[in-house]
């Protein structure tokens, strides 16, 4: 079940977190170049997550891939902010993709993430596979790491972390310095870690602490902390709700019923805070019109039921 409990960090459009700079300064946009930020075409992502499970174990999940061409549809709209979005139609980023045969990937060489207690080399996946957001990737074109008990090794709260690629002929070596910022550790208020019963036809409110808003714990300049709640299952999120992190999200009854219809036996409840940093992609031709989404998440992955 943990194969899909973890990674619902859905970096979402939020003001104030667009990154730019030189090759070694949040990712490679030259001064004076035009970059649309969240409005740019898709170029792939690097997503790192620190996940706490109901039994108290803490894991790490990282997934990454890069596009030379995402396919005929270059840009999929983001989910609503603030608000909740029905994801079952696969019309919104990050779940919406072109068919895998219509995408062209870039080879980044070796990918590493540093800044935590240890440096992580993200393993290349040599077989076609489906990631936790139900996106299919072709063999050798995606990178994935998961360990359910080593959360303290690679992702660190309130810390800037860097990503580096060794590159290839079409995607040069680059270091994305301080491109990730993981939010502060927070605690759930209500409901807690136990299975959450989600009745039909009723609004559901979830609350948690907001240490990122306390003096001395604010994120660095250029990063905004958002909150997300998702009702998910083995085919990815059915409903997700995103808003600025104020410690509370209320899911309307209509969205609750969409989630219950998709997963009548219940599934995974993700409650998380995250920072999303879109960086202008640079390939062998120079700066492009594509963005790389760098997303870092502090998450609780527990269960929900549909009584």
Secondary structure, 3 states (H helix, E strand, C coil): CHHHHCCCCCCCCCCCCCCCECCCCCCCECCCCCCCHHHCEEEEEEEEEEEEECCCCEEEEEEEEEEEECCCCCCCCCCCCCEEEECCCCCCCCCCCCCHHHCEECCCCCEEEECCCCCEECCEECCCEECCCCCEECCCCEEEEEECCCHHHHCCCCEEEEEEECCECCECCEEEEEEEEECCCCCEEECCCCCEECCCCCCEEEEECCHHHCCCCCCCCCCCCEEEEEEECCCCCCEEEEEECCCEEEECHHHHHHHHHHCCCCEEEEEEEEEEEEEEEEECCEEEEEEEEEEEEEEEEEEEECC
